[in-house]
Amino acid sequence: MAKTRTATRTAANAMPSIAAAALVLLVFACAGRLPRPVYVAQPTSALAEVGYPPPPARVELVPKQPSSDAVWIDGEWQWQGRRWAWRIGRWVVPPEGAKFSPWMMVRGADGVVFYAEGTWRDASHHDIAEPAPLATGRPTLSDVPDPEGELEKTGNSIRPQDLKSVDGGEGPDAGSSALDAGPVDAAYAYQDR
């Protein structure tokens, strides 16, 4: 019986240490959040019929935030008429007074798939020009399986022309030191150097 009481006291004494360690891990996990733009919903008029739903999202390596006013726009699949192509995530400075409408997909009652790509909108909810990217993510370019387990043929990655491009799904350009991988945070790896 004495051994049981000692073991119980030892476990009870260890609980505050375990709780403190869990709290520290929680604080560090939450500290890695990326700054996001102010969001606004997509209008129904933005939806267009597409042939089939997009593949699962790609994991992206996120470079360090290039300026304190930059926000991260997640990468997204964009419909290219016959297939999906990955639009690479990017750091941008939001246009003055603008909000971002993230991509969305809905399925009608008859099974038809509708899609709206992510876009910036002004105060009147009109589309406006995409701000120039300050830096872009580096997506993984592995094969994407469909729900049946078959490999899905996707289009090339879409990257702004003024930055280095990704060569048609073969891998990111070498020599982009600003895009080195950092620790993994959910679907993103974020470089914090």
Protein Blocks (a to p, Z undefined) as FASTA:
>chain_A
ZZmmmmmmmmmmmmmmmmmmmmmmmmmmmmmpccddddddddfklpccdfbdcddddddd
ddddfbfkbccdddddddehjaccddddddddddehiacddddddddfkopacddddddd
dfkopacdddddfbdcdddfbdcddfkopacddddddddfkbccdeehnapcehilklcc
cddehjbccddZZ
